[in-house]
Amino acid sequence: MNDDVVVKEAEVVTPVTEALAKINIRDMVKAGDIPLLNLMEGLDSLDWKALKPHQMALLLMQKPFSSGGGTMYLSFKQAILFATRCFELSVSPFSSEVWYDPGRGSVNLTLEGKRQVARVKGIDLGPPQFEELSREWKDVARLTENGEAAKKAGFTKDIGIKCRIRVGDPANAEYAEYIAYLSEWYVPRSPVWNQKPLHMLQTRSCEKAISMCLGTGASDMVE
C-alpha cells in the first residue's frame, strides 16, 4: 500500500445544490431591493451588533412598524437614533422587546424588553403573582375619561389587577407591587382591551412593577 495516497471525501452534489449554483440571485430580487442586496453582500454574518451604523439603519428601514393603527417605515435618521438607543439598552431593534414612537422620537421598552434589561443588569426577578380586584364606580376618587369610557362600554365595576414580583435574593423577601385599574388604563379604541381586559390589566400591572424594579419612572406601552 502506498502511504502517500490521500483519499478525499467525495462532494455530494444534489439536483438542488446544482440548480442553486446556476441561479443568479439578482434575478430573484425585485429591482427596488437591489440596493439592499448590495448592502447584504458586504455582510459576513447576521450578528446585528457587528453591523456598521449605516448598515443597521438601512436594514431597519425595511422593517414595518405599527403606528396609530397603521404601518410606518423609519427614515434613515429615525433608524439611526432607534438603533443607537437599542444598543444602549442591550435590546435587539429587530425584536418585540422595543418599539419606536415617531411622534416623540422616543424608544420604548415592551414587557419583554423590560425583562431583558433586568437580565442584563443582573436583577433577579421572580415570577409575577396576580390578584384580581374590583371596586364600585362610586368609590373611584376621580373618574377620568378612560373610566367614563369603560362605564359606557358596559363594565359594571372598576376591575383591577395587582401584580407582585420578587426582586433580588429570595432570602431578602423584597417585592415590588403595582395595581392597574380599568378606570386608569382602559383604551376604548383597542379591540384587545374590550375583549381581554383582565389580560391587558395583567400586562400593564406587570410591566409597571418591573419598571419599579429597574428604578425607572413612568414608561410607555403599546396599546
KAQUI-V481062 format. One record per backbone hydrogen bond with DSSP energy under -0.5 kcal/mol. NH is the residue of the N-H (numbers start at 0). CO is the residue of the C=O. Records with the same first field share a line. If there is no record, write none. Layout:
# KAQUI-V481062
NH->CO + CO
This chain:
# KAQUI-V481062
2->0
4->1
6->4
7->5
11->9
12->10
13->11
17->13
18->14
19->15
20->16
21->17 + 18
22->18 + 19
24->22
26->23
27->24
28->25
32->29
33->30
36->32
37->33
38->34
39->35
40->36
41->38
42->39
47->45
49->46
50->47
54->51
55->51
56->52
57->53
58->54
59->55
60->56
61->58
62->59
64->71
66->69
69->66
71->64
78->74
79->75
80->76
81->77
82->78
83->79
84->80
85->81
86->82
87->83
88->84
89->85 + 86
90->85
94->91
97->94
98->107
100->105
101->99
103->100
104->100
105->100
107->98
109->96
113->109
114->110
115->111
116->112
117->113
118->114
119->115
120->116
121->118
122->117
123->121
124->122
125->165
128->163
130->161
132->159
134->157
138->135
139->136
140->138
143->141
146->182
147->143
148->144
149->145
150->146
151->147
152->148
153->150
154->149
155->153
157->134
158->156
159->132
160->179
161->130
162->160 + 177
163->128
164->175
166->173
167->123
171->168
172->168 + 169
175->164
177->162
179->160 + 177
180->178
181->158
183->180
184->180
185->181
187->185
189->186
190->188
193->189
194->190
195->191
199->195
200->196
201->197
202->198
203->199
204->200
205->201
206->202
207->203
208->204
209->205
210->206
211->207
212->208
213->209
214->210 + 211
215->210
